[in-house]
Amino acid sequence: MINRIITWCMANRFIVLIFLFAILGAGIWAVRNTPIDAIPDIGVNQQIVFLDWPGRSPKDVEDQAVYPLTTTLLGIPGVEVIRSNSMFGFGMINIIFEDKIDFYWSRTRVLERLNLGLKDLPEGVVPVLGPDATALGQVYWYTIENGYYCPDHPDEVFDTPGNCPKDGQPLIRSQYNLAELRSTQDWFVKFQLTAVKGVSEVASVGGYVKQYQIDVDPNKMLSYKIDMMKLIRAVKRSNIDVGAKVIEEGGMEFVIRGLGFIKGIEDIENIVIGAHSGVPVYVKNIGNVMLGPEFRRGALVRDGQETAGGIVLMRYGENPLEVIEGVKRKIEEITTGLPPGVRLVGYYDRSNLIRRAVNTLQKALIMALIIAVVVILIFMGQIRSSFIISIILPVGILLAFLVMYLLEVPSNIMSLGGLALSIGVMVDAGIVMTENIARHLGMASPREAKSAVVLRAAHEVGAPIFFSMLIIIAAFMTIFTLTGQSGKLFKPLALTTISAMGGAAILSVTVIPVLCVMMLGRRMRPLERNPIAKALQWGYRPMVRFCLNHGFVVLLFFLIFVIISLVPMVGAKIVTGPLSKALPLDRVPGVHKVFKKLEATLPGIKSEFMPPLNEGDLLYMPLLLPGASLTQVKQVLTKQTSTIKEFPEVITVVGKLGRAETATDPAPIGMIESIIILKPEEQWRPGMTKARLIKEIIQKTQIAGVTPIMTQPIRNRIDMLATGIQTPVGIKIFGSGLKEIERLAVEIENVIRGIPGSVNPYAERVGNKPYLEIAIDRKQVARHGINVGDVQSLIMTAIGGMNITTTVEGRERYPVRVRYMRELRDNVEGIERIFVDSPFGYKVPLRQLAKIVRVLGPAKIASENTLLYVRIFVDVDTETTGIIDFVKEADRVIKETVRFPPGYFITWSGQYEYEIESRKRLMTVVPICIVAIFFLLYVKFRSLSSASILIMALPFAFIGGIWLQFLLGYKFSTAVWVGYIALFGVAIEAGVVMIEYLLQKVKSEGSNRPLKEIIVDAALLRVRPIVMTTATTILALMAVMFSTGTGSEVMKPIAVPTVGGILTATLTNLLLVPVLFYWVNKRGYSDTRNEADRLLEKTTGSSSSDERGAPE
């Protein structure tokens, strides 16, 4: 089939060229229109439901709202797990769907169930579906701050004081308070940025929401005989506009409006509540009216100064770079609409990370291209031949971009990394094809047509090179079986690699022969005259002869090398352990110490889920005890941000306590999230590293009772919304009683502390939140004719405060709140003196109707599929132990030392969960990859012996990767195993061409010459293309191995085993494959010609009677 394709292309060269230019044009268009991001979206497929119930305790939120709604949502198709968090005043339900479920389909199913669940919720609780954004949706964070401006030119705002550049006047600083800055954010900036294409939501954070506050004096209310409900009704009825249709006058129609909206404090003060002794009673007679801050559960601090700001959330599936650029353009547009001196300052901008990551991979890609072209030119020694081979690179890359665009795969470090990793392999097919054509042209008769020579040479190698590329593609296809975060991370890499390889394979049998006919001369200089080719053959001839003459020794050497390679992989215990058991070596002086030192020096290669991506910025997350107040947490945050800002490596630090007003932020008051924006590393102090900087920051900001966690912004968002665990390892303790769960959590925390490798284990103290509970005595309230609901309403309004109406001030809306004066409700004694109206006409103090007690209760309640749980966060010293090994040991110790009551159990979570899932999948994927390669080899050669010879390259390729991985200190990870999967396909490639050529050579010469001589001659003709393809692949991968910058830490582990394995695989193909081929074919050598004929007929469709396929 391949030969027929080659023949058709040679006969239709013009169509082939049109096809080539069409790919170029479409590929360039795709490059310009493919979305760009830093990393693939590896977050879970989830929807978030948010419930707002102000003033309610976590227990009320859980029992009355979250739990009933969770049970309703459990039946949605495709749901994997439902997690919920009930906190003070709100609840969040995270519904995790299977990855195959469409994002917007899942939203419609959730909305359907929310409608069903409304009947089970308390009055006033309305669940809201969160924004259509993912864990990576927070692309731009900004603050709104006071700046300096010129009164005569207020449109321009400056960061520092000075003089106006236009007229020289001194600049003045704007003096807007936090409430005014927040109002600008809420009623102007937020809506303008939400209108930007691709923005799902803009969440406000920090500052104060302006509120009209009516603080009433119950004593004055008593003297004027005014109750709370009467006050509320009066205020509500005094804040209303009405319409009365129209009247006609003088032929004109006038719209009638009754204006009654509250416009300020004076309007509220003059609202009439009732009358006393014939005199109107105004609101100002019974209390004070003022503007103040609404109750808040979050704050924002920048470099030690409190401020307000916002978070831009990108809509699912949008292009982050375009969204961020659109937001920045909109900010420039609306600057003139801001109050004089107010400015918007971005501090976390995902586009910086995107550009750094893409630039890293672009540099590696360009460097790999240059290296590949230079290597080709050196080995070929002919400019036109080198150009023909090199044309595969840009066309193959553009073809991959076209596939990315059509399949909606963004351009990121993984997809670009796939291209960078495949550069060297892409040209292999072109090298073999062009080299064979050039060699045939150099030896062809002058009378033979050039097209006939090219066609014959292309037929000779077309099928094997296409098939060898097919094997590489088949190896990468197994990556698509990965699931979870591993699958989302590496599938783009596999897709671009397969697209580039497939394009290279197609181009090598379609475009390359056509270009050779058009560009190569009729009489080519024989490639054998190339000094590099001569040197290779001169050095290779004695080596292959030696191997053929001493085959057993060569095979034994390779096998011993494989066995020895198990030591760096598994560790020295694989040798010292059996020796210590078999022999009494402990009695021999010094041997025991030598063994221990050897085991310490060679502990084996450890494992991890993934090498962490260096995002360039840090996220510092100290956790305070749940009893901490907002004021206390803000003091800690202010002190820490001021301290961190003093580090010379830090540009700015912005800390958030509590949550932003978005369903994607579940943070409680006691959680601080400080984004630390760092300078480029070249501007750091000499000798400063990221690990050292993190250590110094934690040391200088450490506060007693505060647990520090240092992570990165994107990593944190993914972990928080996926598993809720911010550390590498987490433990979830499930059960039915929250107190018992917390007791077990603290006990397990203490156990974990004693396990080697654990760092700062911390169990959530969810039950230590101080509560002030008012237990109503039903008998007492009944005696006074009072309803329990009336007492509860008074508690909510008088103590907690109630928003009773909303002012309409142009485009802005502000709540009006009524509450007792602070001095009458900020202590137990004041609360006990609150009077409750009796229908019998007198008032009863609350202390007679209820008992007020101080207790400890939950600060939050978390559940998973309705089961309560508490988390333990555990950091692991991965330099001394692997995460999986640590979990195995910790799990054993916990089960031995901790007694669990019936119905209580633990599960392990965090990155450990991903690593276990990835390891299980890889244990299936890697064998599938090997079996698939062997099957394809058998289909190609129809011979178990030939397939077995080639599959022998895999173990030797594997050990080469192991040694380089060990020497460079890389741990086993999903990225490393993907590198091995790539290696298995590449390792077979050169062997396929070698075996094919050996068969052809034996077929053409039969038993006329000794078999060893035939093998030597055939191997000599293949040594240059094999070494050439190896050199291009390895040197191109070196561009990735030595790359620096964002993203390189993910790509290097893939390149390392590939480079090391290709080296040993090449030695196997050059030295061991000829030996094995000789052993298989030496018996009955007189029949070898017939065997070769039979194999060639099956693989190429030719026979010994068809001499066109024989080499010159």
N, C-alpha and C positions, 0 to 999 in steps of 0.2 A: 504493500500500500504506500509506504513512504517513497519507494522508488517511482511509483506512478505519479505521486505528487511532484517530485523533483522533475520528472520528465515534462509534466504539464506546465510547470513554472518556466522551464527553459524554453518551451514553445510559445509562451505568452508573457514575454518579458515586460511589455508595456503595461499590461494589467497588474503585474506584480509591483511595478514602480508606482502606479497610481495607488495601490493598496498601501505601499510604504508611506507615501506623502499624506494619505488620508489619516493614517495612524499618527503621524507627526502633528498634523493640524488639530485633530481631536484631542491628542494628549496634551498639547500646549493649552488648549481651551480648558481642559479638565484641571490642570495645575492651577490655573488662575481662579477657578470656581470651587475647588474642593475646600470644605471648612477646615480650619486649623485649630488645634487644641494642644495642650501640653501632654496629657495622657488620656487613654480611653476612659470612659465613664465606667468605673469598676464598682460603683455603688449597687446596692440591691435594688430590685424592682419593687418599689413600695409606694403606697399612698398614705397620707397622714390626715387623720381627723382631729380637729381641735375643738375643745369644749371650754367655753369661758363661763365661769360661775364665781364672780367676784366675792371675796370675803369668806368663802367656804373653805373648811379644813380639808386636807387631803383625804381623810376618812369619809367625809360627806361626798366629796367628788367621786371617790372610788365606788362607794356603796350605792349611791343614788344615780350616778350618771355613767361613769366609765364601764363598770361591770355589766349593767344591763345592755349597753350598746355593744360591748365586745361580744357578748353571747349572740347578738343578732348578726354581727359581721362574720362570725366564724363559718357560716355556711356558704360564703362566696366561692364560686369555682376558681381553682388555681391558687388558692391561698396556702402558703407554706406555714406561716406562723403569724400570730398577732401579739404584739407587745404593747403594753400600755404603761403610762406614768401618770399618777394622780398627785398633784402638788397643790399648794395653797392658791386657791382661786382659779385653777384651770386644770384640764386633763388633756393628754395627748394619746392617741391610739395609732401605732405604726402597723400597717397591714402589709406584710411582706408577701409578694406574689412570686410564682415561678418565673424564671427568666423568659420563658417562651410566651408568657401572657403579654399582650399588647398594652402599652402604657395607658392610652386613652380609653381602651375597652375596660380596663380595670377601674378607671375613674367612674365610668357610667354604672358599673355594677355596685360600687361603693355608694354612690348617690341613691340608687334604688333601695339599698338596705337602710340607709340613713332615714329615708322617708318612713320605712316600716318601724324603725326604732324610736321615732319621735314620741309615740304614745306612751313609752315606758319611762320617759325622762321627766324630771320635775319642771314645773312651770317656769318659763323664762330661760331654760337651758336649751340652746339651739346649736347642735353640732355643725361645724363648718369644715368642708373638704379643703385641705391645704393647697398651696399653689402648685401648678403643674411644672414643678422643678425637681431636680434630683439632688443628691448629696453634693454634687459638684456645681450646683447652681449659683452659689454665692460668689460672683465674679468681681464685684467692685464694692469696696467699703470706703466711706468718706465721712468727714466731720464737717459741721457747719460752725464757723468760728468768727469772732470779731477780728477785724484787721484795721489797717490804717488807710485813710483816704483824704483827699483834698475836698473841702466844702464846695469849691467852685467846679470841680471835676469829679463828682462822686461815682462815676461809672467805673473808674479804675481803683482797684484795691491792692494794697501793698502788704508785704509780710512784716516789714520792719519800719521803725520810725525814720523820718528824714524830711526832705523837702519835695514838693510836687515838681516833677520834671517839666511841667508845662508852664507854670508861672512862679515857681520857687517858694510858694507858701509852705509853712510847716504843716506836715501831715498830722491829723488828729485820729485818735483811736475810737472806734465805735464802742458803745457801752451797753449793748443789748444783754439782758439777763438770759438765764437758761430757759425760762418759759417763753420768751420772745423768739429765741433761736429755735426752740422746738416747734413753735407755731409756724414759723417760716418753713421748717422742714415738712410739717404735716399738711399744710394747706397750700403750699406752692411748689416746693422742690419735689416732693413725693409724687404728685400727680403728673408733673412735667416729665419726670424720668420714667414713670410707668408707661407713658405713651410711646416711648422709644420701641422700635420694632425689636422683637425677641425678648423683651423684659416681661417676666411673669408677675413680679411683685417688687415693691420697694418697701422694706421694713424699717420703721423708725426705731431708734434706740437712743437712750440717754435724754438728758434735759428733763423739763417738767411740762406736763400737759396742764394748760391753764384751766382753772376751775373757779366758778363763783361759789363761795362758801358761806353758808348761813349757819353761824354758831349760836345756838339759842341757849338762853338761861332758863332752866326748868322752874326756878323760883318765880321769875317774872311771868312765865306762862301760867303758873298756878294763880298768881295774883290777878292776872287778866282773864282767868278761866279759859285759857286757850290750850287745846290739846294738839298733839303732833299731827294727827290726821287732818285736822282743820287747817293747820299751817300748810301742809303739803297740798291740799286741795286749792287753797288760795293762790299759792305760787304757780301751780299748774295753770289755773284759769286766768292768770294775769300774763301769760306768755303765749299769745296766740294771735295770728292774723286771720281774718275771715274775708270772704267775698260775698257780695250781694247782687250778683249779676250786673245789669247795666241800666242806665236811664238815657233817654233821648232829650236833647236840649239844643235848640237852634239847628236842627238837622244833623247834629253830631251825636255819636254814641259814646257815652262815658262809662268806663269800667269802674265799678264801685269796690273799694277795698276798705276793710276795717283794720287799721294798723294797731297792733298790740304787742309785738315782740319786745322782749326785754333788750335794752341797748346798753345797760351798764349797771354799776353798783347802785346808783341813786334810784333807778327804776325798781330794783328789788327792795330797797329800803322803804320805799313808799307804797308797797303793796299793802292793801287793807285786808286784815285777817278777819276782823269782826269789830264789835263795839263793846265798850265797857263804860257804864254810867253815862251813856249818851255821847261818848267820845270815841272816834275811830281808833282802833288798835292797829298800828303799822308793824311791819316786820322789824323795823329799827327799834321799836319799843320793847321787844322781847329778846333781842340778840344783836350780834354784830354781823355785818355783811362785808366781805373782803374778797380780793382775788388771791388765790393761793395755788399750790401744786396739787394735782390729783394724786391719789395713792398710787405708788409706782413699785415695780418689782425689778427694776434694772437701772443701770447707770453706765456712763461712758466717760473714761478718763484718758486724756492724751498728755503724755509727758508730765504727769503730775497735776494737770489742770482738768477739772470736769468740763464736759462739753456735750453737745448733741450731735447726732449724725444719722446715717442711714446705710442700709445694705441692699444692694441691687441683686435680685435673683433672676437668673436667666431661665427662659422657658425651655422645656425639654426638647432636645433635638436641634436647637439653634446653634449658629456659629458663634462661639464665645468671643472670638476676636472682633467680629463685626458688631456684636452687641456692645462690647466695651467701647469700641470706637464711636458707636452711636451715642452711648451715654456721655462720653467726653465731649462730643460735638454739642449735645443738648445742654451740658453744663456751661459751655462757652456762650451758647445762645441766651440762656436765662440769667446770666450774671448781671446784666443791666436791670433785671427785674427784682433783684435782691435789695433789701434795705441798704442804705449807704454804709459802706465799710464792712459788710458781711460777705464772707467768701466760703466757697466749698473747696475743701482740701481732700483729695484722695490719698489714702495711705496704703490700702491693700488693693493691688491691681493685678488680676490674673494674667493680663496680657504680657506683663514682664516675664513671668514664668514661661508662658507659651513661647515668647520670642527666644528666650535663653535656651529652652529645650530644643526648639526647631533649629536654631543656629548651630547648636552642638552637633546635631545629626546632619545638617546640611554641610558643615565643614567636613565631617567624616565621610559623607557621600562624595563630595567633590574630591577629597584627597584619595579615596578609593578609586574613583574614576581615573585620576591622573596616574596613580600607581599602576593600574591595570594597563593603561595605554602604553606607558613607558616600558613595562615588562614585555608586552607584546612586541613592541618595536625592537627591543634588544634581542629577543629570541628569534624573531622572524628576519630581521635585518633588511626588510623591504618595506618601504613606506606605503605602497599601494596595498599590499597584503595586510599590513597593520591597520590601515584605514578601514578596510572591509570588515575585519574582525571587530574593530572598535565601534562600528556603526550599530552593533547590537546593543551597546550600553545605553545610549540616549533613547533609542527607539523602545527598548524593553522597559526602561523606567517610565517613559511616557505612556506606554501601554498599561503599566501597573496603575498609574494615576487615573487613567480612563476607567479601569475596573473599579478603583476606589470611589470615583465619582458616581458611577452607575449604581453601586451597592451602598452608597451613602456612608462610606467609611471615612472619618475625618483624617486629616494629615496630622500625625502626632509622633511622639518619640518611638512608638512601637511600629507603626506603619512605615515611617521613614527608616527606622532601624532595620526592618526587613529588607528594604532596598539596599541599605549599606552592607548588610551581611551577604547579600546575594550577588554583589558586583563581580567578585572574582569568579564565582561559579557560572554566572550568566555567559561569560565569554568562552567557557570551556568548549561548548558545542561548536562555536564559530572558529575557535582555534583548530580543533581537529579537522573540521571541514575544509577550512582555507589552507591549512598546512598540507593536507592530502592532495588538494587540487593543485597547489603550487608545486608540490613534488612531482606529480604526474606531468604537469606542463614542462617542468625542467627535464624530464626524461622522455617525452613523447617524440615520435617521428615527425619530421617537418611536413610530411605528406598528410598527416592526420588532422582533421579539422579541430580547431580549438574547442568548439562547443561539444564535440564528441568526447574529447579528452576530459573536459570538465564534467560532462554527464557521467562518464565512466567512474571518475574519481568520487563524485558525489554519491553515486549508487553504492560504492564500496563502503563508505562510512556513514551514510545517511541514516540507515536503520539503527545501528548500534548507538550513535550519539543521541538520536531522538529517544531511544529506549532508556538510555542512561539518565537523561533529563527527566523522563517519566518516573524513574525510580526515586529521584530526589523529590519530585512533586508528591509521590505517594507517601514518602516519609513525612513530609510536612502536612499532608492531609490528616494524619493521625492527631495533630494538634487540635483539630476541630472537635475532637471528642472531649477535650477539657471542659470543665464546667465551673461555675462560680466565678470568683475573682480571677483565677488563673485563666479561664476561658476568655473572659472579657478582655484581659490584658494581652494575651498572646494570639488570639484569633486575627486581629488586624495584621500582626507580623506575618503569620502564616499566609494570609490572603495576599499581601503584597509580594511575598517571596514566591508563592505559587504563580501569581500573575506574571512576575518578571521572568521566572524560569520557563513558564509555558510560552511566553512571548519569545524568549531566546531560542527555545527549541523550534518553534515555528519559523522564526526568521532564519535559522541555520539551514533549514532544508528548502526554504522558498526564496528568500532574498539573497542569501550569501552566494549560491551558485550563479544567480543572474548577475550579481555585481562582479563576480570573478570573470565571467565571460566578457563583460563590458570594460573592465578596468585592468585586468592582468594582461601582460604581454604574451605574444605567441610563443616566444622562447624565454622561459624563466631561467634565471640563474639557479642551478640545483641547490636546494636548501642544505644539502650535505656539506657544501663548501663553507657554510657559515661556521666561523671559528667556535662559537658556543656549541653548535651541534657536533662538531668534531671532538671537542673536549669532553662532551657528555658521553659520546660513543666510545672514546678512548678510555675513559674511566669506568664505564659501565660494563664493557666487554669482559674484562677479567673477573669482575664481581659476579656476573651472571653465570660465567663458566664455572667459577668456584662453587657457587650454590648448586648448580646442576650436578657437579661431581661429588659434592658432600651434602646431599639433600637432608639426610637424617640429622646431621650436626646442625644445619640451619634451622630445621623445624624444632629441634630440641632447644636451641637458643631462644627462639621465639616463645616457646612454651614456658621456659624458665623465667623469661622476662614478664610474661603474664602473671605467673605465680608471685614473683617478687613484688609486682605492682599492687598486690592486695594489701601489702603492709601500709603504705601511705594512705590507702583508702579506708581500711578497717581499723588500722592501728597496730602497734607492735604486740598487743595482747594476742593477736592471732598466732604469733610465734612463741612468745614467752609463756602464755597460758598453758598450751599443751606440753611444753618442755618442763615447766614446773610441776605438772601433774605426773608426767611419765618418769621424771628423774628426781632424785632427792637433792636438787640444786641448792636448796636453802642452807644445806650444811657446808657448801663450798664457800669459803670466805670471799666476800666482795661480789659474788654473782647476783645475790638478791638486790644489792644497790644498783648494779649495772642494769638489771632488768627494769627496776623502777625508773631509772633515769631514761632508759630507752622508751618505756611506755609514756613517760612525760614528754619526751621529745617527739614521739610519733603517736599522738593520741587518736589518730584517725581524723578523717574529714567530717566536721560537724555539719549540721543542716539548719536551714532557716526557710521560712516561707518565700520571702522575696527580699532581695537587697533593697533597702529603703531609698526612695527617690529623694535626692537633695533638692527641696523646693526653693532653697535660697533664703527663706524666712523661717522664723520659729513661732511656736504658739506655746505660751507658758500657762499652765492650768493648775494653780494651787487650789486645793479643796479644803474649805473650812468646815467645822462641825455644824450640823444642821441647826443648832440653836442660835447661831450667829445672826445678829440683826443686820439690816441693810446699812445702817450707819457704821457699824464695826467693820463690815466687809469693805465698804468704801474707803475707810481709813487704811486698811491693809492694801487695797488696790492703789491708792494714791501714793503711798510710801514705796511700794514695789515699782511702779512705773517711773517714779522719780529716780530711784536707784538704778534701774536698768538703763535709763536714758544717759547716765553718766559714762557708760562703757563706750570707748572710742569706736568700737565696731558697729555701734547702733546708730541708725539714722533717726528713727522715731519708734515709740512704743505706745500702742493704744490698747487700753484694757477695758473689757466689758464685764460687768458683774450682772448676774441674773440673765434674763432673756430679752432678746429683741422681740418686737411685736410681729412675729411670724410663726407659723406652725412648724417650721423647720428647725426651731431653736428650743430644745427642751431643758435648757439650763436652769437650775434652781438658784436661789439667792446666794447660797454658799459656794457657788462655782464661779471662779474668775477665769476669763479667757483673754490673755494679753498677746496681741499680735506684735511680734518684734521684727521690724524691718531692718535688715542688715545691709551694710555696705558691701561692695564687691570684695572678695577675699584678698585681692592684691592690695587693698587699702587697710588691711588689718595690721595689728602689731606684729613685728617679726616673731615667728615661732608659734603664733596663735593658730589653733585649730578649732574646728566647730565643736568637737567633743570637750576640749578644754574651756571654750567660751561658755558652753552650757553648764559645765561644772562650776565655773566662777559665778555665773548668774544665780544659780541655785544657792550657792554658799552665801552670797551677799544679800539675798532676799529671803532667806529661810527665817520663818517665824514659828515659835513653839505652837503646836496644835494645828499647824497647817501642813498638809501633805502636798509636796510639789510633784507635778507631772509635766515633763517637757516633750512636746510633739511638734507637728507641723500643721499648718492650716487645712490643707486638703485631706491629709491623712486623718486628722481629727474628725472632720465632717463625715468622712466615709465610715469610720469606726463607730462614731456616736449614733448615727442613724441606722447602721447595719446591725451591730451587736450591742451597742451601748457601752462597750469596753474600750477605753483609750490606751490600755497597756498591752504588751504582747500576749499576756496570759490573763484570763479572767475566770473567776469561779462564780457560778450561780447556785445559791442554796434555795431549793424549792420546799414549800410546805404550806400548811394551812394557817399557822399562827405566826404573826409578824414578830412577836417578842421571842418566840422560840427560834425562829430563823435567825434573828439578829444575835442571839446568844451563841448559836452554832457558828455564825460568821466570825464573831470575835475569837472563839476557840480555835477555829481553823486558821485565822490570821496568825495567832501565836504559834501554831504548829508550823505554818509555812516559814516563819522567821528563822526557824532552826534548820531549814533544808538548804544545803549548799547551792548557790546560784540565785537565790531569791534576793530581790532588791526592793526595799520599801513596800512590803505588802500592806494593803489598807482595806479594811472592811467598812462598808458603809454603816454609819450610825444613824439609821433612819428613825429610830424610836426615841430620840433625845430632844425633841422639839418641845419647849415649854408650852403648855396649854392652860388657859383659864376657862374652866368649864362651868357653865351656869345650869345647874340641874333644877328644873322647875318641879315644885311640889304640887302635884295635881289636886290633892285634897285642899290645899290652901287656896289655890286660885279658884277652885269651885266654890269655896266658902264665901269668897268675895264676889262671886258672879262673873269672874273674868275668864275669858277663853285663853287656852294655851297659845293659840295663834296670835292673839293680841299682844301677849308678852313677848313672843318671838319677834314680831314686827317692830316692837319698841326697841328690843335689843339690837336688831339690824340697823335701825334708823338712828337711834340716840347714840349708840356706842360706835357701831361700824360706819355709820354715815350712809346716806342713800342719795343717788342721783335721781332727782325727781322730775327734771325737765332739761331741755337743751336750748340754749340761745341760738338765734340765727343772726349772725353779724356779717352780712354779705356772703362771701364764700366760706367763711369760717363758722364752726360750730363748737360751742363749749358747754360742758355740763354745769348744772346748778345742783349743789349738794347741801343737804340739811343734816345737822349733827349737834349734839350737845357741845358746850364749850369744853375746851381741852382740860381745864383744871377740874372739871366735874366728871371726867370719864377716863383719866389716865392712871387711875389706881383703883384698887379693889374697894376702898372705902367710898369713893365717889360713885362707883357703879352700884354699890349696895343702896345708895340713897336715891337712885333713880325712881321716880314715882310712876306708877301704873294706874290709869284711870279705871275706876270701877263703875259699872252701869248704875250703881246705887247713888252716885253723885259724889263720891269721895275718892281720894287717891291713896294708894298703898305703896309703901317703899318696896323695892325689889327684894330686899333682904328677908322680908316676911313671906315672899312667894317662892323663893328659890335659894338653893345652897350654892355658893361660889367656892370652888376648890382649884388649887394648882396641881396639875398632873403633867406627866411626860407622855407625849403622843408621837405619831409618825410625822416626820417632815416631808416624806413622800412615800408613795406606795407604788411598787412596780409589779407587774404581772406579765406572764407569758402564757397565752392560751388559757387565761383566767386563773392560772396558778401563781400565787404570790412568790416573790423571790427577792433576795438581797445579793448584791454583787461584792466580790472581793477583787481588787485590782492588784496585780502582781507584775512587777518589772523583773526581767531575767537578765543576768549577766551572761550574754551569749558567748563571751570569750572563754568562759570556763565550762559551759554546758550548753547543749542544744535544747531548744524549747520542748521538743517531744520527749527527750530523755528526762528533762526536769519534771514535766507533767507526769510521766510514768512513776517517777520516784515519789513525787508529792502525793499522787493519788494513792499509792501504796501506803505511805505513812499516815495519811488522813484516815483511810479505812481501818488501819490498825489501832489508831489512838482516839478517834472521835466516834462516839456512839450516837447514832441517828435514831430518833423516835420513829415509830411506824408512820409512813406517809411523807417523810422528809428525805431528800436526796440532793446530790450535787451534780452539776454538769460543768464541763470546761468550755471556755469560750475565748474570744479574742482572736489574735493572729494564729494561735494554736489551731483553732477550728478550721481556718483556711489551709494551714499546712497539712493537717491530717487529711482533709478532703483532697488536696492536691496530690499528696503521696499515694493515697489509694487509687486515684485515677491514673497516675503515672505508672503504677505497678501493672496496670492493664494496658496503658497506651504504648509503653516501650516494647513489651513483647509483641503487641499487635503490629507495631512498626517493623520489627525484625521479620515476623512471619509474612507480612505483606511484601517485603523486599524479596524474601526467598521465593514466594509464590510467583512474583513477576519475573524473577530470574529463570525459574523453571519454565514459565510460559514462553520466555524468549528463546531459551536454548533447548527446551524439551529434553533436558538431561539433568539427572540428579547430581552427577559428578561435577558438571560445570557450575551448577548453582551452588553446590557445596564448596567448591574451590573459592568462589567469589565471596560467599558469606563468611569465609574464614577471615576476611579483612576486618570484620566488625569487632571481634574481641581485641585485635591488635590496635585498631583505631581507638577503642575505648580506653586502653591502658595509656595511650599517648595523651589523651585528654585528661586522665586521672593525674598523670605526673605533672603536667603543666598547671592544672588546677591546684595541686598540692604545693608546688613551688611558689605560685603566686598568692597562695593563701585564700582562695575562694571557697566558700562553703557550698554544700549541696543545696540547691534551691530549685524552684520551678524554672527559673531562667536558665540555670546550668543544664537541667535535663532537656530543655528545649534545644540548647546547644548540642547536646548529644544526639537528639533526634535528627537535627540538621546534619550532624556529622555522619550518621549511619547512611544517609542517602548519598552524600558526597563521596564517602569512602569507597562505595561500590562503583562509582562512575568510571574511573580510570580502568578498573579491572574489567568492566564489560568490554571496553574497546580492546584491551589487551587480549582477552580470551577470543574475541571475534577475529582478531588479526592472526592469532596463533592457529585457529581453525582454518582460516583462509590459506595461510602459508602451508600448512600440512596438506590441505586439499590440492593445492597447486603443484606441490613437489612430491607428494606421496612418499613412497619408500625409496626414492632415488638417492636420497642423502640420509645420513644419520639423523635421528630425531633430535638429538641435542643441538646439532648445528642448525637445523631448521628453526628450533625454538630460539636460539641465540640470534639468528638473523632477524626473525620477526620481532623479538624484543628490542633489538637495536633500533629498528624503524619506529618503535612506539616510545622510546625513552624520551625523545625531545618533546612531543606533545604532552606526555604525562608530566614531565618535570615543568613544562611551561604552564600547564593548567594548575599544577600544585603551587607554583610560584605566584601566579596571578591571584589565586584564591587566598593564600596565606598573607601575601603582602597587602592585598586589599583589606583583609580583616585586621591587619596591623593598624590601619587607620582608625578602626573602631576601638581596638585594644588600648591604643595610646591617646584616645580622645579624652578631653577633660570638659568639665562644665555640666550643667544640668542635663540629666538623662543618660549620661555616660555610665553611671553606676548601675543602670539596668541593662545596658547593652553589652558591657564588658563580660559579665558572666556567661553570656551566650556565645561570645566570640572565643573565649579562652579554651573550652574543650574542643571546639571545632578546629582551632589552629593546631593544638597539640595532637589531636587525633589524625588530622590530615597528614602530618609528618610521618607518623608510624604506619598509616594506611598506605602511603606512597611507597615506603620501603617494602611493605607486604606485597603490593602489586608488582613492584619491580623485581623483587628477589624471591619471594615465597610462591607467588602465583605460577611462575615458570616451572618451579620445582614440582609443585602439586600437579600441574598440567602434564609434566613428563611422567610422573608416577602413574597417573591415571591412564595414559596413552601408550606407555612403553610395552605393555603386554600385547602380543599379537600386532606388532607394529606394521606388519604387512597388510593388515586390515584397517589400518588407521585412515587411509585414504577413503575407504568406504564409510567409515564412521563419520569422518569429517564431512563427506558429501551428504550423508543423511542429516546431520545437524544443520548444515548450511541450507539444505532444501527446506527444512522446517522454519528456519529463522529468516532467510532472505529470499526464498523462492527460486534460487539458482542451483545448478548442479555442476559437476566436473566438466560436463560437455559445454557449459557456458563459461567461456574463458574471460568474459568481460569483467567479471567480478574479481579476477585474480590481480594481485598487485604486480606492478612492474618489477 
